[in-house]
Amino acid sequence: MENDKEKFKKLKISTLLDLALIVPTSYNNTTLSLDLKVGEFGTFEATVENVNTHNGKLNVTFFLPKFSKKISSIFFRATPYHYQLFTKESKHYIQGKLEQYKGYLQMSQPKSIKEIGKIIPKYKSVLKQSELVELVSKYVNEKNLYADGLDSLEVVTVMNLHFPKEISHIMEEKHFKQRVIQQLKFIEAFNHVKKLRGKRTDYPAVRLLDGDISSFTSSLPFSLTKEQQTVIEDIQKDLSREDKAAKRMVVGDVGSGKTMVILASVMMALPHKSILMAPTSLLALQLYEEAQKHLSTSVKIVLVMQGRDSDDYTDADFIIGTHALLYKDDLPEASLVMVDEQHRFGTRQRASLEALVSNGEKRPHFLQFSATPIPRTQAMMQSELLDVSLITTTPFERELKTQMIGKQDFPALLTHIEKEISCKHQVLIIYPLVEESVEVPYQSLEESKGFWREKFDNVYVTHGKDKQKEEVLLEFREKGDMLLATTVVEVGISLPRLTLIVIVGAERLGLATLHQLRGRVGRNGLKSWCYLFSHFPKSERLQRFCETDNGFDIAKLDLKFRDSGDILDGTIQSGQKFKWLDMTEDEEVIERAKSRIVGL
């Protein structure tokens, strides 16, 4: 058993269904052939009639008693084993491809097999064939498969794949029947959802929270969208429980209004404390400004950042900060902890913040927010680890045009940039690299800044390694006309006057990143443009991106074009790839798998 555990570890699997899903890649059919088909693989009873050596090659003539025919065979790489095996008048079951030359039957380098009448599966694995066959034989059986939750049709499918009784039960190589593929998709989804559910741990809450939010929502100068209201209702239900601390992730598209959901949650927590951690000073500052603007003056809000003398936060109602919060050993007990752009923090950082303000076994209610849309299938999977809410709509329609451009369009682009700046609007140009590289066929940020500064005033420059990037972005927001940057502006900064973005070498970026960059423009309803500058204008992927501005549709497209089933499991980004399940299409399969598990 201990040895088996080591084999499971080598295979990187942890469940019976993981093992069952390592299906054979092909089969060796050792059933005796009923006829002589030239050009096909066959198995025959044979007697050695003659043996000789010519030019270092072993020539063997076999007689097939069933067909009263002779077959000549050549062994080009004969070993002492072959000479001992194929002696005159010895009897064999030989296997190989039947050929014909000048009317004579031939079989090059045939194998002599010991057993006939079996269909032997062949696996692709880090283990030896014999070791994997032994594992499968030991654990993959009807009793175990039923016990693991499969139904009779799924059990039959798995058993026929690993232990086929006749060739009609299987298809050659990977061309499985559609029905079999559908069964494997379901088993793969079922197995993964089950594993995720086993990872979820819940704790009692520090306390239930049922603060009134009506004064907050009625004082807003706009109406909340239906989806914002639905998510707020989900959170109200979460926070009203004392037996289980909330563990929810809110995923909202660019400009969907997640900030209002955060502020409504703060109101629900009152008169108790809330803490929010943001990944950058800029995001923390923006959230602080929004909180001051929309929350009642009776709510004490404090900002905690490195290098900033913060007010006394011990008696604050709402503490907003960066990872600097993790280094405060006197944070007050909080009933609600929130993390913005949760994927920008490691699992340990998120857990550390939670632990800092926990009370023994009791945990604060925990909400995570993300502006990176995910496909619905992925959200369905994640909901096994934590509750998930999606905000797919925006409070207002954006008038935004996305277009692919090339070198020939540069004069027209310059004219458009001049026009936008003359209207007191701002322009953002994203470069693939800071400095020149022979690997990238585009100008870098450093090479280009001279050209733009000659033509325009108030041109700001920043990038990921720039220690002053947050100060540059803040100053640009107030005073700038044009910003040259790398993807450092991908997430978060609100630039109300930004109406035009140019992404240089757009084909080098994933669709999700392009969507986040495009989300910087048109935030306040101004007519806006996103230009994808590329030397490769005939990109289907980029063309599809130009045709939709819905982040959740783009996440689905991104998954499709990356041909990847990566799952964000709510705590870490794992490299889970699915062999059968298609995360862009198989929503119904995942739904069925989840329903089955609920019923177990």
Secondary structure, DSSP 8 states (H G I E B T S, - for coil): -HHHHHHHHHHT--SHHHHHTS--SEEEE-S--SS--TTSEEEEEEEEEEEEEETTEEEEEEEETTTTEEEEEEETT--HHHHHHS-TT-EEEEEEE-EEETTEEE-SS-EEES--S-EEEE---SS-HHHHHHHHHHH-SHHHHHHTT--HHHHHHHHHHHS-SSGGGS-STT---HHHHHHHHHHHHHHHHHHHHHH-----BS-------HHHHHHSSS---HHHHHHHHHHHHHHT-SSS--EEEEEE-TTS-HHHHHHHHHHHHTTS-EEEE-SSHHHHHHHHHHHHHHS-TTS-EEEE-TTS-----TT-SEEEE-GGGGG-TT----SEEEEESGGGS-HHHHHHHHHHT-BTTBB-EEEEEESS---HHHHHHHTTTSEEEEE---SS---EEEEEE-GGGHHHHHHHHHHHHHTT-EEEEE-S-SS--TTSSS--HHHHHHHHHHH-SSEEE--TT-TTHHHHHHHHHHH-SEEEE-GGGSSS---TTEEEEEEETGGGS-HHHHHHHHTTS-TTS--EEEEEE-S----HHHHHHHT---HHHHHHHHHHHHT---EE-SSSEE----SS--TTT-HHHHHHHHHHHHH-
